[in-house]
Amino acid sequence: MASFDFVESTSQAYRFVWNRRVDVVRFSAMVLVLKILFFVGFVAFDIQKEALRQGLLLLPIFFMEGWVIATLVIMALHAHETRRETRSSILPPAEDTARNIKASMIVYVLIKLTLSFVVGSAYHGQQTIPDAPPPDPSLQTFILAMMLIVFLIWAFRFLWIYIPVVMGKSVRTYLIRFRAYSDSFPLLGVWVLCFVPMMLFMILLSEFYGTVMGVLGVGDSSIVFETGMAVIQAFIDFVLSLVSSLAVAYGVYSVFNNENKKTDIW
């Protein structure tokens, strides 16, 4: 069973982003600016709710974002190893780093496109029958919902395949190490510890922005207000992807390093 301390991994990710904020900004500035421009464009062309079309339009951004995240992940792991003197390195040699980053970038793009397709298809299915009444609750519906939740928890590990790839590990090796059903729980713990603070920060930032716009007499249905919200959304989306990737990377590294840590709160 693959186990790691997801609280420690997440704290290491936040610490790396803060301590190396200059490098993070230097690597991320271009992709962040372009992502903001694309999100603003979605508002201008009124396609904020079309996830599939957004995913296709964001394809070049996904490539850039995947490269940036893979580069910062391998940078963070090398810095992590320099602080450890008791074990030998499990990372690939320097001559393989560029190849692994490119491979990780491609896997990252495929995952993003798959998510866009799934979300877009689900939303489109809801839009095709907007006036249909909700189904009556039944035991069969409950069982199907529970089976879907169980499957999604198991499949959650597939969202992070690009992390072992940048570490020079094969997808097969990663799935073997994370083969148990319970191996998804530390990954979910990392996601929650990254997602919740980011969403709270986004809510606070949005409330502050809405208050400022209200004082200026700008309504929440105006293009100016929606453009500002798109900027906030693009920024949070990128930071969340980066921090969660770093946190998972620290956890996956500890698993491949045979540390088998457990979270103290269990």
Secondary structure, DSSP 8 states (H G I E B T S, - for coil): -----HHHHHHHHHHHHHHTHHHHHHHHHHHHHHHHHHHHHHHHTT-TT-HHHHHHHTHHHHHHHHHHHHHHHHHHHHHHHHT--SS---S--GGGHHHHHHHHHHHHHHHHHHHHHHHHHHHHHHHHSTT-------HHHHHHHHHHHHHHHHHGGGGGTHHHHHTT--HHHHHHHT-SGGGHHHHHHHHHHHHHHHHHHHHHHHHHHHHHHHHTT--TTSHHHHHHHHHHHHHHHHHHHHHHHHHHHHHHHHHHTT-----TT-
